Amino acid sequence: MRKLLLALLVVVVVVIAGLVIWNLIESDKPKAGTVKDEALLAGRTPESLAGSDEDYYADMDYGITKNPEAVRLALDPYVKGISAQDAVKAVVRGRNNWVVWTAGNDRLWDLLSVSSVGNLDLLKTISSHPSLPKPSRANRWSYLGLVNEPCYRKPAGPRADRFGLWLDERDPSCGPDPFENEQKYPGVKIGARGKNIPVGSYYGYGTGIVGLRLFPNPAFDEKAQQAWDPIRYYTDASYYNDKNLVRPYRVGMSCGLCHVGPNPTNPPADPENPAWANLNSNPGAQYFWIERIFMFDQDQKNFIWQLFHTSRPGALDTSLVSSDQINNPRTMNAIYNLGARLEIGRKWGAEKLAGGSLNNKQFNDYVKTGPLTQLYDPATQTVRTTHVLKDGSDSVGALGALNRVYVNIGLFSEEWLLHFIPLLGGKDVTPIKIADAERNSVYWNANTLQTPDLALFFLASAKPDYLQNAADGPAYLAADAGKVVRGKQVFAARCARCHSSKLPAKAFTDHFKPGCIGPDYLKCWDAYWKWTKTPEFVSEMTQIVNAPDFLTDNYLSNEARVPLTLLQTNACSPLATNAIRGNIWDNFSSESYKNLPSVGKVLIHHPYNGQTSWYDMPGGGRGFTRPASLISLWSTAPYLQNNSVGVFKWSGSVSDRLAAFEDGITKMLWPERREGNGNFATVSGKVHPGVIDVTTERCYLQVAPGYLPKAFDRLSGPLDQWFPNVFGSGGIQIGPIPKGTPVNLITNIDLKKESEVIRLVLRIKHDLDALPANPTDEQARKQFAPLVPRLIQVSKCPDYVVNRGHYFGTDFMPASENEPGLSDDDKHALIAFLKTF
């Protein structure tokens, strides 16, 4: 899928036969900056798509909106003088934006059913048809990690009111879904909507899954209805694997899909049947199985399944659609203590904006007095900001970071998709411009009017989930209570410098002053890091950690950018290119980010023999990772940026979360206990087990004939002759890719290395032709082996060990850091303190 035509064997099609074909496909594309979204074409205004203030989700998030005075008090530090009534309305509108608003992105996910050559079909993901493999409402949580929405039930059969689809039914005892009210929230009337099919609501219909909504498909006209066969849609591959098939509905996605999860301290007794009181809006989808959600056909012989299988539960590649040719599964961020996060940004997150990034909305556009106005200075074009994405690239202010998320999941896809090839990226990617969105997208402008309320919602509701508040929490904490005092001392000396937003005053007066972020960043970082090892810092930090209010309004991260040379985690995440100058998110990253220096050389490993070498990290924004917040650490295992350290427990219960915590934190502090399919050296010279994600069995890249462009019909004869191991069955099956092949060796091909890639393609073609019919794995490996050095040479990220790094407090720190590992007793004491977060 997303990197499929960039992968090892798929480039055969793209570069040799595909050049002509892609030219035919791309020739009809409109010019970027000229297209309008569906809402604008339908004559809608942003105000006609206003956020709803119906408090349907009142039981969520500890029932915060049921206490108007508490909401007012939570917001008063940021919006002075706000009434309790207005505070609740704003917070409710913000939560509805997060949980149910999809901003017209149903268009994108419908298009991707074709761009993914049939692998991604969200209409099947939400279905309970008996022919589908495993998932239905009865086991949706345990198998997919998707949250079953309360007040729905499994369908008894095909629904006549849903064109024969097997979709969840509303429980009559609950009353109607208020967001389906077409009169109150009239949908966007375009195409067949309002002619052959209902217009619906601009919030869509409920699907029975939190975060996914159903919209009438504007393309489902009379001709499409006549061709529609719901039985064949579920059972006949020759029918549903057709790029011309028009489905009756499009599925839209809200932010809640990837962020709403079980309340850690009040989880449901039956995770398949939660109540709203068992759900929170901010923990992140920690149980989300991307390979199962985005591939209804679980075929391990399909290389796309192998690609998605590298995403552990709770992780996905945020550049899934606008691919940067780097396979980058990352955890979905929890959102805690936003106020404290804004404060640490205000203190030392000064970033210069320039060019298109100046068009991002700031709090000043909505409020004229109070602390929120202090985050942006229009005179100096400086924003004091949090760093939302893991590489610190979302650096244009909190509202700009929020608005970018909606584009990333499909808002104004009419324009966004003109800047790259969806799921593939492409050699030449260009920035989507905020100015174009403001001019041509009603959905964009409607969304920017709603995100200030979204920020207020998180300011009021995104509080820590403390273990002490769980039913059996005090008993779990009591067992280690005697170690906490020592744990605080260890945390102050070794952890707080990165994992506390409360720091000694000198951190803010002498380090990371305005001007630090940019070309001189490493000088400021090195000085700060050196200072954190002094008795002065440790003494002052110990006093701060021992204070009774240490955890109160503490983000438990310093929001700085840590160089990869120190962190030593897998390099692919900090090598992401989407936000560098001139790339897709150019308008959503600061000038300061774009001017960051290179961090230097990092240690990498050969994917087969483990031999070490040094890789020069590029500058211009890449090479850094912001420290994760440790808030509610007990409930968020496994660990690292990709959930690769620790055991996964699916239930969401307190006992399972704690079991995962104990396992994960132990492996973080004792790296020698980590999982591994090999042993790999670190900068310290010590070796520990590590994991390289490899194909689980022999696989192929498969494209059904119904998804091939018409140009293939004209070229089928020559293609069969030129590529006998690729074409000939009507579709494409490229391979075999041997079992045990490192997946990222294939997915991370850098198309900008054009001449090298072309030579590699020719070599691949030669080696494929040399294979006998039905080759063994051993024969395939033998042919594959000479290609490995060339694949490494053209890789955009030649780092393959996914669970390495973050050796602080261990014996795996390099000698130059002069920090011996903690004793086992100190590690256990630290764990006891971390459990209280």
C-alpha positions in Angstrom: 0.0 0.0 0.0 1.3 3.5 1.0 4.9 2.7 0.0 4.0 -0.1 -2.4 5.2 1.5 -5.6 8.3 2.6 -3.9 9.1 -0.8 -2.5 11.7 -3.2 -3.7 9.9 -4.7 -6.6 7.1 -2.3 -7.2 9.4 0.3 -8.7 9.6 -1.9 -11.7 6.1 -0.8 -12.6 6.6 2.9 -11.6 9.9 3.6 -13.3 9.9 1.3 -16.4 6.3 0.6 -17.5 4.8 3.1 -15.1 6.3 6.3 -16.4 3.9 6.4 -19.4 1.0 5.3 -17.2 1.5 7.8 -14.5 1.8 10.6 -17.1 -1.6 9.6 -18.4 -3.1 9.5 -14.9 -1.6 12.8 -13.8 -2.4 14.7 -17.0 -5.9 15.6 -16.0 -5.0 16.8 -12.5 -6.0 20.4 -11.8 -3.4 23.0 -10.8 -2.8 23.3 -7.1 -4.4 26.4 -5.6 -7.3 26.4 -8.1 -9.7 23.7 -6.7 -12.6 24.2 -4.4 -13.9 21.9 -1.8 -17.4 20.3 -1.9 -18.8 22.7 0.7 -17.8 25.7 -1.3 -19.1 24.2 -4.5 -22.4 23.6 -2.8 -22.6 27.3 -1.7 -22.1 26.7 2.0 -20.5 29.1 4.4 -18.3 28.3 7.4 -21.0 29.6 9.7 -23.4 27.1 8.2 -21.2 24.3 9.5 -21.0 25.5 13.1 -20.0 23.3 15.9 -22.7 21.7 18.0 -23.1 22.5 21.7 -25.3 19.5 22.5 -23.7 17.8 25.5 -24.3 14.2 24.2 -21.0 13.0 25.6 -21.6 14.4 29.1 -20.6 11.2 30.9 -17.2 11.1 29.2 -14.0 12.6 30.6 -15.0 12.1 34.3 -18.3 14.0 33.6 -16.5 17.3 33.5 -19.3 19.2 31.8 -21.8 18.2 34.4 -20.1 20.6 36.7 -20.3 24.1 35.1 -18.5 25.8 37.9 -15.6 23.4 37.7 -15.4 24.1 34.0 -15.4 27.9 34.6 -12.7 27.6 37.2 -10.5 25.5 34.9 -10.8 28.0 32.1 -10.7 31.2 34.1 -6.8 31.3 34.2 -6.9 31.5 30.3 -10.2 33.3 29.5 -10.8 35.8 32.3 -14.4 36.5 33.2 -16.0 33.7 31.3 -19.3 32.6 32.7 -20.0 29.0 33.7 -22.6 28.7 31.0 -20.4 30.0 28.2 -17.5 27.9 29.5 -19.5 24.7 29.3 -20.8 25.5 25.8 -17.3 26.2 24.5 -16.0 22.9 26.0 -18.9 20.9 24.6 -18.4 22.4 21.2 -14.7 21.5 21.4 -15.4 17.9 22.4 -18.0 17.5 19.7 -15.4 18.7 17.2 -12.9 16.1 18.5 -15.3 13.1 18.7 -17.8 13.5 15.9 -16.8 16.2 13.4 -15.0 14.9 10.3 -14.7 18.1 8.2 -15.6 16.5 4.9 -12.8 14.0 5.0 -15.1 11.2 3.9 -14.1 12.2 0.4 -10.5 11.2 1.1 -11.2 7.8 2.6 -13.4 6.9 -0.3 -10.6 7.8 -2.8 -8.1 5.8 -0.8 -10.1 2.6 -1.3 -8.9 3.0 -4.9 -5.4 4.4 -4.2 -4.8 1.5 -1.9 -5.7 -0.9 -4.7 -8.5 -2.3 -2.5 -6.6 -3.0 0.6 -8.3 -0.2 2.6 -12.0 -0.2 2.7 -13.5 1.3 5.8 -17.0 0.2 4.8 -15.9 -3.3 5.4 -14.0 -2.4 8.6 -17.3 -1.2 10.1 -19.3 -4.1 8.9 -20.3 -7.3 10.6 -20.9 -9.5 7.6 -20.2 -13.2 8.4 -17.9 -13.6 5.4 -15.4 -11.0 6.7 -12.5 -12.4 8.7 -13.1 -12.1 12.5 -14.2 -8.6 13.3 -17.8 -7.7 14.2 -19.2 -5.7 17.0 -18.9 -8.7 19.3 -15.1 -8.7 19.2 -14.3 -5.3 17.6 -12.3 -4.1 20.6 -10.2 -7.2 21.2 -9.5 -7.7 17.5 -9.4 -4.2 16.0 -8.8 -2.0 19.1 -11.7 0.2 18.0 -14.1 1.5 20.6 -17.7 0.3 20.2 -20.0 3.3 20.6 -22.6 2.9 23.3 -26.3 2.7 22.2 -25.6 0.5 19.2 -25.9 -3.2 18.6 -24.8 -5.8 16.1 -27.0 -6.1 13.1 -29.2 -9.1 12.7 -28.7 -9.1 9.0 -28.4 -6.7 6.0 -30.0 -3.4 6.6 -32.6 -2.2 4.1 -32.1 1.4 5.2 -28.3 1.0 4.5 -28.5 -0.5 0.9 -28.0 -4.0 2.3 -24.8 -3.3 4.3 -24.3 -5.1 7.6 -23.8 -2.1 9.8 -24.5 -1.6 13.5 -28.0 -0.6 14.5 -29.1 2.1 16.9 -30.5 0.7 20.1 -34.1 2.0 20.2 -34.0 2.4 24.0 -31.4 5.1 23.7 -33.3 7.4 21.4 -31.9 8.9 18.2 -28.3 10.1 17.7 -28.6 13.9 18.0 -25.9 14.5 15.4 -27.9 12.7 12.7 -30.5 15.5 12.8 -30.5 16.6 9.1 -32.7 19.6 9.8 -30.5 21.0 12.5 -27.2 20.0 10.9 -28.0 20.0 7.1 -25.4 18.1 5.1 -23.6 19.4 2.1 -25.9 18.9 -0.9 -23.8 17.9 -3.9 -24.0 15.3 -6.6 -26.5 12.6 -5.9 -27.1 13.9 -2.3 -30.7 15.3 -2.2 -31.5 13.7 -5.6 -31.1 10.0 -5.5 -30.1 9.6 -1.9 -30.6 11.7 1.3 -28.4 14.7 2.0 -27.9 13.6 5.6 -26.3 15.6 8.4 -22.9 17.3 8.2 -22.0 15.0 11.1 -23.1 12.0 9.2 -24.7 8.8 10.6 -23.4 6.8 13.5 -21.5 3.6 12.6 -21.4 2.1 16.0 -17.7 2.9 16.2 -16.5 6.0 18.1 -14.7 8.3 15.5 -16.2 6.9 12.3 -19.2 8.4 10.7 -21.2 7.4 7.6 -22.1 9.9 4.8 -24.2 9.4 1.7 -21.9 9.1 -1.3 -22.5 12.0 -3.8 -21.4 9.7 -6.6 -24.1 7.1 -5.8 -26.4 8.1 -8.7 -29.0 6.0 -10.5 -26.4 4.2 -12.6 -24.4 3.4 -9.4 -27.5 2.2 -7.6 -28.3 -0.2 -10.5 -24.8 -1.6 -10.4 -24.8 -2.0 -6.6 -24.9 -5.5 -5.2 -24.4 -5.8 -1.4 -24.0 -9.5 -1.5 -21.2 -9.5 -4.1 -19.7 -6.5 -2.2 -18.9 -8.8 0.7 -18.3 -12.1 -1.1 -17.1 -11.5 -4.7 -13.5 -10.2 -5.2 -14.0 -9.7 -8.9 -16.9 -7.3 -7.9 -15.4 -5.3 -5.0 -11.9 -5.2 -6.4 -12.9 -2.7 -9.1 -11.7 0.9 -9.0 -15.0 1.9 -10.7 -17.3 0.5 -8.0 -19.3 3.2 -6.3 -20.3 2.4 -2.8 -23.5 4.0 -1.3 -21.7 5.6 1.5 -18.4 7.2 2.3 -16.8 6.8 5.8 -15.5 9.9 7.6 -13.0 9.9 10.4 -12.9 12.2 13.4 -9.9 12.8 15.6 -11.6 10.7 18.2 -10.9 7.5 16.3 -7.2 7.8 17.2 -7.6 9.4 20.6 -10.7 8.3 22.4 -10.0 5.3 24.6 -11.0 3.5 27.8 -10.8 5.6 31.0 -7.7 4.2 32.7 -9.1 4.6 36.2 -12.7 3.6 35.3 -12.4 1.1 32.5 -15.4 -0.9 31.3 -16.1 -4.2 32.9 -16.7 -5.5 29.3 -14.4 -3.6 27.0 -16.6 -4.6 24.0 -19.5 -2.8 25.6 -18.3 0.4 27.3 -20.6 3.1 28.6 -19.7 6.7 27.9 -18.5 7.1 31.5 -15.9 4.4 30.7 -14.3 6.6 27.9 -12.0 9.5 27.8 -11.2 11.8 24.9 -7.5 12.2 25.4 -5.6 9.0 26.2 -4.8 8.0 22.6 -5.9 4.9 20.8 -3.4 2.6 22.6 -5.1 -0.6 21.3 -5.5 0.3 17.6 -4.4 -2.5 15.2 -3.6 -0.7 12.0 -3.0 -3.9 9.9 -6.5 -5.2 10.8 -8.4 -1.9 10.5 -6.9 -0.8 7.2 -6.8 -4.3 5.6 -10.0 -6.3 5.8 -8.3 -9.2 4.0 -5.7 -10.5 6.4 -3.4 -12.1 3.8 0.2 -12.4 5.1 1.3 -13.2 1.5 0.5 -9.6 0.6 3.5 -7.3 1.2 1.1 -4.5 2.3 0.0 -6.7 5.2 3.7 -7.1 6.1 4.2 -3.3 6.0 1.2 -2.6 8.3 2.3 -5.4 10.6 5.4 -3.3 11.6 2.9 -1.0 13.3 2.5 -2.3 16.8 -0.9 -1.9 18.5 -1.4 1.8 19.3 1.0 3.0 16.6 0.6 4.2 13.0 2.5 6.2 10.5 1.3 9.8 10.7 2.6 10.2 7.1 0.4 7.3 6.0 -1.3 9.3 3.2 1.3 11.9 2.4 4.1 9.4 2.5 7.7 10.5 3.0 9.0 7.1 1.8 10.0 6.2 5.4 8.0 3.6 7.3 7.4 5.4 10.5 5.0 3.9 13.0 4.5 6.1 16.0 2.2 6.1 19.0 -0.8 8.4 19.0 -0.2 11.1 21.4 -2.1 11.3 24.7 -3.2 14.9 25.6 -2.7 15.7 29.2 -2.2 19.0 31.1 -2.4 21.3 28.1 -2.2 24.3 30.3 1.2 23.2 31.7 2.3 22.4 28.2 1.4 25.8 26.9 3.3 27.3 29.9 6.5 25.5 29.2 6.2 26.6 25.6 5.7 30.2 26.7 8.9 30.0 28.8 11.3 28.6 26.3 9.6 27.6 23.1 10.2 30.8 21.1 10.1 30.0 17.4 10.2 32.4 14.5 7.6 32.2 11.8 8.0 33.2 8.2 6.3 32.8 4.8 3.3 30.6 4.8 3.6 29.6 8.5 2.6 33.2 9.4 -0.9 32.4 8.1 -1.6 30.0 11.0 -4.3 31.1 13.4 -3.1 32.1 16.9 -5.1 32.6 20.1 -4.7 36.3 19.5 -7.2 36.0 16.6 -9.9 34.9 19.1 -9.1 36.5 22.5 -7.7 40.0 23.1 -6.6 39.8 26.7 -5.2 37.2 29.1 -2.4 34.6 29.1 -3.4 33.1 25.8 -2.5 36.3 24.0 1.1 36.1 25.4 1.9 33.1 23.2 2.3 35.0 20.0 4.0 38.4 19.3 3.0 39.7 15.9 5.7 42.4 16.0 8.5 39.9 16.1 6.6 37.1 14.4 7.5 34.8 17.2 5.3 32.1 18.7 6.0 30.5 22.0 4.8 27.0 21.3 4.5 23.4 22.2 6.0 20.8 19.9 3.2 18.4 19.1 4.6 15.8 16.8 7.4 13.5 18.1 10.1 15.2 16.0 9.0 18.7 17.3 8.0 19.8 13.8 4.4 21.1 14.6 5.9 24.3 15.9 3.6 27.1 14.7 1.4 27.4 17.8 -1.2 25.1 19.3 -4.1 26.1 17.0 -2.0 25.7 13.9 -0.9 22.2 15.1 -4.5 21.2 15.7 -5.7 22.5 12.3 -2.9 20.6 10.5 -4.2 17.3 12.0 -7.5 17.7 10.3 -5.8 18.2 6.9 -3.7 15.1 7.6 -6.9 13.0 7.9 -8.5 14.5 4.9 -9.9 18.0 5.3 -9.7 19.8 1.9 -8.4 16.6 0.2 -9.3 18.2 -3.1 -6.2 20.4 -2.7 -4.0 18.3 -0.4 -3.8 15.4 -2.8 -2.5 17.6 -5.6 0.8 17.9 -3.8 1.8 14.3 -3.8 0.7 10.8 -4.9 -1.6 9.5 -2.2 -0.1 6.7 -0.1 3.1 6.8 -2.3 4.4 10.3 -1.7 6.5 10.8 -4.9 9.8 12.3 -5.8 8.5 15.9 -5.9 6.2 16.9 -3.0 5.1 20.5 -2.6 3.6 22.4 0.3 -0.2 22.8 0.9 -0.7 26.4 1.5 -2.9 27.8 4.2 -3.7 30.8 2.0 -5.2 28.4 -0.6 -7.3 26.6 2.1 -8.6 29.9 3.4 -9.6 31.0 -0.1 -11.1 27.7 -1.4 -12.2 25.5 1.5 -15.3 26.1 3.5 -14.4 23.1 5.6 -11.1 24.6 6.5 -12.6 27.9 7.6 -15.3 26.1 9.5 -12.7 24.1 11.3 -10.5 27.0 12.2 -13.6 28.6 13.9 -14.0 25.4 16.0 -10.4 24.7 17.1 -10.3 27.4 19.7 -13.1 25.7 21.5 -11.2 22.4 21.1 -8.2 23.9 22.9 -10.6 25.1 25.7 -12.0 21.6 25.9 -8.6 20.2 26.6 -7.6 23.0 28.9 -10.6 22.0 31.0 -10.7 18.3 30.7 -7.3 16.7 29.9 -6.3 16.0 33.5 -4.0 13.1 34.5 -5.4 9.7 35.2 -3.8 8.8 38.5 -3.5 5.2 39.6 -4.6 6.3 43.1 -8.0 7.1 41.7 -8.7 3.6 40.3 -10.7 1.2 42.4 -7.7 -0.9 43.5 -5.2 1.8 42.9 -4.3 2.5 46.5 -3.6 -1.1 47.1 -1.2 -1.3 44.1 0.6 1.8 45.3 0.9 0.7 48.9 3.1 -2.2 48.0 5.9 0.1 46.9 5.2 3.1 49.1 8.4 2.7 51.1 10.6 3.2 47.9 9.0 6.4 46.7 11.2 8.8 48.7 14.4 7.4 47.2 12.6 7.2 43.8 12.1 11.0 43.9 15.8 11.6 44.5 16.7 9.4 41.5 14.1 11.1 39.3 15.5 14.5 40.2 19.0 13.6 39.4 18.5 11.6 36.2 15.0 12.1 34.7 13.6 15.5 35.5 15.9 17.4 33.2 13.8 16.0 30.3 10.6 14.9 32.1 9.5 17.8 34.1 8.1 21.2 33.1 8.9 22.5 36.6 12.6 23.2 36.6 15.1 25.4 38.4 14.7 29.1 37.5 18.1 29.1 35.8 16.7 26.8 33.1 14.5 29.6 31.9 16.8 32.5 32.4 20.1 31.1 31.2 19.2 28.4 28.7 17.0 28.2 25.6 16.5 32.0 25.5 14.9 33.5 22.4 17.2 32.9 19.5 18.4 29.5 20.7 16.0 27.6 18.5 17.6 27.6 15.1 21.2 27.3 13.9 22.6 27.6 17.4 20.3 25.1 19.0 22.9 22.5 19.8 25.1 25.0 21.6 22.2 25.9 23.9 21.3 22.2 24.3 24.8 21.1 25.2 25.1 23.9 27.7 21.8 23.0 29.3 22.7 19.3 29.4 26.0 19.9 31.0 24.4 22.1 33.6 21.9 19.4 34.5 24.8 17.2 35.7 26.0 19.8 38.2 25.3 19.6 42.0 23.5 23.0 41.7 20.9 21.6 39.3 20.5 18.3 41.2 20.1 20.1 44.5 17.5 22.5 43.2 15.7 19.9 41.2 15.5 17.6 44.3 13.7 20.4 46.2 11.2 20.8 43.4 10.5 17.1 43.1 10.0 16.8 46.8 7.5 19.6 46.9 3.9 18.4 47.6 2.7 20.1 44.5 5.3 18.7 42.1 2.9 16.7 40.0 0.2 19.5 40.0 0.1 21.2 36.6 3.4 19.5 35.6 3.5 18.4 32.0 6.3 15.9 32.9 8.2 16.9 29.8 10.5 19.8 29.1 9.2 20.1 25.5 12.8 20.6 24.3 14.2 18.8 21.2 16.7 16.1 22.3 19.3 15.2 19.7 19.3 11.7 18.4 23.0 11.3 19.1 22.1 11.3 22.8 18.7 9.6 22.7 20.0 6.7 20.4 16.4 5.6 19.5 15.6 4.4 15.9 16.4 7.2 13.5 13.4 6.9 11.2 11.1 9.1 13.2 13.5 12.0 13.5 14.4 11.6 9.8 10.8 12.4 8.7 10.8 15.0 6.0 7.2 16.2 5.8 7.8 19.4 7.7 11.1 20.4 6.3 11.4 23.4 4.0 9.4 23.0 0.8 7.7 19.8 1.8 4.0 19.1 2.4 3.8 20.6 5.9 6.1 23.6 5.2 3.3 26.0 6.3 2.9 24.2 9.6 6.6 24.2 10.8 8.5 27.3 12.0 11.4 29.0 10.4 13.4 28.1 13.6 12.6 24.4 13.0 13.7 24.6 9.4 17.1 26.1 10.4 18.0 23.5 13.0 21.5 22.1 12.6 22.6 18.6 12.0 23.0 16.6 15.2 26.0 14.7 13.6 26.6 11.0 13.2 24.4 8.2 14.6 25.2 4.5 14.9 23.2 2.2 12.7 23.3 -1.6 12.0 23.4 -3.7 8.9 19.9 -5.4 8.6 21.4 -8.9 8.1 24.7 -9.2 9.9 24.3 -6.4 12.5 27.6 -4.8 11.6 27.7 -1.2 12.8 28.4 2.0 10.8 27.9 5.7 11.2 25.2 7.7 9.4 25.4 11.4 8.9 22.1 13.0 10.0 20.8 15.8 7.8 19.9 19.2 9.3 17.1 21.5 8.5 14.8 20.2 11.2 15.6 16.5 11.3 17.5 14.6 14.0 15.5 15.5 17.1 12.8 14.0 19.3 10.9 15.8 22.0 10.6 14.0 25.4 7.4 12.2 25.9 5.2 13.3 28.8 5.3 10.8 31.7 1.8 11.7 32.9 -0.1 8.6 33.6 2.9 6.5 32.7 1.4 3.5 34.6 -1.4 3.3 32.0 0.4 3.9 28.7 2.8 0.9 28.2 4.4 -0.3 25.9 7.1 2.4 25.5 9.3 4.2 23.1 8.0 6.3 20.2 6.7 3.1 18.5 5.4 1.0 21.4 8.3 -1.5 20.8 9.4 -2.0 24.4 7.2 -4.1 26.6 4.4 -6.6 26.4 1.0 -5.6 24.9 -2.2 -6.2 27.0 -5.4 -5.6 25.1 -8.1 -5.3 27.8 -7.5 -1.8 29.1 -8.1 -3.0 32.7 -6.2 -1.6 35.6 -4.5 -4.9 36.3 -3.4 -5.4 32.6 -2.2 -1.8 32.3 0.0 -2.3 35.4 1.3 -5.6 34.1 2.3 -3.9 30.9 3.8 -1.0 32.9 5.9 -3.3 35.0 7.2 -5.2 32.0 7.8 -2.2 29.8 9.5 0.0 32.4 11.7 -2.9 33.4 12.9 -3.3 29.9 13.5 0.4 29.5 15.8 0.4 32.6 17.3 -3.0 31.9 17.9 -3.0 28.1 19.4 -6.4 28.2 15.9 -7.8 28.9 14.3 -6.3 25.8 12.9 -8.6 23.0 15.1 -9.3 20.1 15.7 -11.4 16.9 19.4 -10.4 17.1 21.9 -8.7 19.4 23.1 -5.2 18.5 25.9 -3.0 19.7 25.3 0.4 21.2 27.6 3.5 21.3 28.7 2.3 24.8 30.1 -0.8 23.2 27.6 -3.0 25.1 25.3 -5.3 23.3 21.6 -6.0 23.9 18.8 -7.8 22.1 16.9 -5.8 19.5 14.2 -6.3 16.9 14.3 -5.8 13.2 10.9 -6.1 11.6 11.0 -8.8 8.9 8.5 -10.5 6.7 6.7 -13.3 8.5 6.5 -15.4 5.3 7.1 -15.3 1.6 5.0 -12.5 0.2 4.3 -10.5 -3.0 3.0 -7.1 -3.9 -0.5 -7.8 -5.3 -2.7 -5.5 -7.4 -6.0 -6.9 -8.6 -6.8 -6.2 -12.3 -9.7 -4.0 -11.4 -7.4 -1.4 -10.0 -5.0 -1.2 -12.9 -5.2 1.9 -15.1 -6.8 1.4 -18.5 -3.4 2.0 -20.1 -2.4 -1.5 -18.9 -5.0 -3.0 -21.3 -3.0 -1.5 -24.2 0.4 -2.5 -22.7 -0.5 -5.9 -21.4 1.1 -7.8 -24.3 4.5 -6.0 -24.0 4.4 -6.1 -20.2 3.8 -9.9 -20.2 6.8 -10.2 -22.5 9.1 -7.8 -20.6 8.1 -8.9 -17.1 7.0 -12.5 -17.1 7.3 -12.8 -13.3 5.1 -9.7 -12.8 2.3 -9.7 -15.3 0.3 -12.4 -17.0 -2.5 -13.2 -14.6 -4.5 -10.1 -15.5 -3.2 -8.2 -12.4 0.2 -7.7 -10.8 2.0 -10.1 -8.5 5.5 -9.0 -7.8 7.9 -11.2 -5.9 8.7 -13.4 -4.3 10.0 -11.4 -1.3 11.6 -14.1 0.9 10.5 -14.8 4.4 12.7 -12.9 6.9 13.3 -9.9 4.6 13.7 -6.7 6.6 10.5 -4.8 5.7 12.1 -1.3 5.9 14.8 -2.4 3.6 12.1 -2.3 0.9 9.8 0.5 2.1 12.3 3.3 2.6 13.6 3.7 -1.0 14.4 7.4 -1.6 13.0 8.4 -4.9 15.2 11.5 -5.1 18.1 9.3 -5.7 16.7 8.8 -9.2 19.6 7.5 -11.2 20.5 5.0 -8.5 16.9 3.8 -8.2 16.7 3.3 -11.9 19.8 1.2 -11.9 18.4 -0.8 -9.0 15.2 -1.4 -10.9 17.0 -2.8 -13.9 19.0 -5.1 -11.6 15.8 -6.2 -9.9 14.2 -6.9 -13.3 17.2 -9.0 -14.3 17.2 -11.0 -11.0 13.5 -11.6 -11.2 13.8 -13.0 -14.7 16.5 -15.3 -13.5 14.3 -17.0 -10.9 12.7 -20.3 -11.9 9.0 -20.8 -11.7 7.7 -21.3 -8.1 11.2 -20.6 -6.6 12.0 -21.8 -3.1 12.7 -19.3 -0.3 16.3 -20.3 -0.4 16.5 -19.5 -4.2 14.7 -16.2 -3.6 17.1 -15.3 -0.8 20.1 -16.1 -3.0 18.9 -13.8 -5.7 18.0 -11.2 -3.2 21.3 -11.1 -1.3 23.3 -9.1 -3.9 20.6 -6.4 -3.9 20.9 -5.6 -0.1 23.9 -3.2 -0.4 22.2 -1.3 -3.1 18.9 -1.1 -1.2 20.8 0.3 1.8 22.5 2.8 -0.4 19.2 4.2 -1.7 17.4 4.1 1.7 16.0 7.2 3.1 16.4 5.7 6.6 18.9 2.8 6.8 18.2 2.2 10.5 16.4 -1.1 11.2 16.5 -1.9 14.9 13.2 -0.5 16.2 13.4 -1.0 20.0 16.8 0.5 20.8 17.8 3.7 22.7 16.8 5.8 25.7 19.6 4.4 27.9 19.4 7.0 30.6 20.0 5.5 34.0 21.5 2.3 32.5 24.9 0.9 31.8 24.4 1.5 28.1 25.1 5.2 28.2 28.4 6.1 26.3 31.4 6.8 28.5 31.6 10.4 27.3 28.4 11.1 29.3 30.1 10.1 32.5 26.9 8.8 34.0 27.2 5.2 35.4 24.0 3.1 35.5 21.7 3.2 38.4 21.8 0.3 40.9 19.0 -2.2 40.8 17.7 -0.8 44.1 17.6 2.7 42.6 15.8 1.5 39.5 13.2 -0.2 41.6 12.8 2.9 43.7 12.4 5.0 40.5 9.7 2.6 39.2 7.8 3.0 42.5 7.8 6.8 42.0 6.9 6.7 38.3 3.8 4.5 39.2 2.4 7.5 41.1 2.3 9.8 38.0 
